[in-house]
Amino acid sequence: EFNRRQQDRRPFELQWQLNIEFYNGNQQVRINTVSGSIEEQPLAYWWQERECFNQLTPLIDTRLSKLSRVRPILKARPATGDMDDINAAKVSSKLLMAAYNNLDIKSKQDSANTWSELCGTVFWKHSWDATKGELIGDVEGEPVYEGDIEQYEVPPFEIFPESCWVEDIENQRSIIHATAMHVKDIKDLWGVDVDPESVQVLTLERSKFGEGSLVYGSGSFTTRAQKKENHAIVKEYWEKPTQQYPNGRLIIVANKKLLYSGDMPYRIGDDEKPGYPFTKQVCLKRAGCFWGTTVLQRLIPVQRRYNRIKNAIAEYINRVTIGQVAVEEGSIDMDDFEQDAAAPGKVIEYKAGTRPPEYLRFPELPASLREEELKCLDDFTRISGVSEISRDSRAPAGVKSGI
């Protein structure tokens, strides 16, 4: 079942990887739908300019900066106008804010916002940590603590729904949460010895084709899968309550070893019924789809076009500054000419009666290229929703009044 869900989710996962590559500035890549992987676009010619003029990262960073200033406040409302209910609501609000601060939700929210902006979806997982709090006694020699709630963000790469085309978590019949853990941590948590298995993680490697310019060369990197040692994938199978299983089911396995099997542990559903301990956060909703989309994904075509325009201008400048020379056949020593022809003060000998080498003349850079460049910059602002004021700390061109 886990393998089936991996295949169903694969197209969305490739888009997430592409988004992350573009955000990190590695923008000469594309999705290969045949191999189901991210691959570099090969060079068409050896002299081709492949610099990346990354406009996405500052736009997303600006959006994240604005989102970091949005702080939700947890408050409880009194059920009635009775003074006891009002006092209880005030105490509850204080408890909620204390939990908010103890769990450091502020920094976790910043991390969740980053995943949401890059991949479109991030999840919050709520659980109970029995090792937290003060020691209150022991049972059969084992220490017993007060315990406390735990909440942390889960990247979309770890969540596998039953169907990618059911929008809400509550309507999913089951959800698999898979995460890589060290075998010693698995032993500490569940008391079961698990053999290591092949776990793939993404690492950096030097770009095969290069993403530099004709002058500066290449220093870029791309990502590739690499094995992680002494780890195993812990899979949690959460199934919502049904007629056959009124309390739901939770099954946890790691490399063919059963770690836990039983009812859902948390009654956090409606009317105190067992429910999923997950909350979904999306950047932009996609109707009828479990996974959200992102502003970054909408900007990728504009970024690709912007890179092509800037590189075309750079190639034009190369031809004008370095030059291209027309030479009559047999008039000069070509080996010497190719090595030193562009050097200042170079004396070029040519045979009598032949035409001397001369530089080709190029037309002026088309104004349409500059206009298209400016249009792309406007598209970045319009599609991202980040205004010029928040991006550049100045008013847009042409604005002469207003506050």
Buried (B, 14 or more C-beta within 10 A) or exposed (E): EEEEBEEBBEEBBBBBBBBBBBBBBBBBBEBEEEEEEBEBEEEEEEEBBBBBBBBBEBBBBBBBEEBBEEEEEEEBEBEEEEEEBBEBBEEBBEEBEEBBEEBEBEEBBBEBBBBBBBBBBBBBBBEEEEEEEEEEEEEEEEEEBEBBEBBBBBBBBBBBBBBBEBBEBEEBEBBBBBBBBBBEEBEEEBEBEBEBBEBEEEEEEEBEBBBBBBEEEBEBBBBEEEEBEEBBBBBBBBBBBEEEEEBBBBBBBBBEBEBEEEBBBBEEBEEEBBBBBBBBBBBEEBEEBBBBBBBBBEBBEBBBBBBEBBBBBBBBEBEBEEEEBEBBEEBBEEEEBEEEBEEEEEEBEBEEEEEEBEEEEEEEEEEEEEEBBEBBBEBBBEBBEBEBEBBEEEBEEEEEEEE
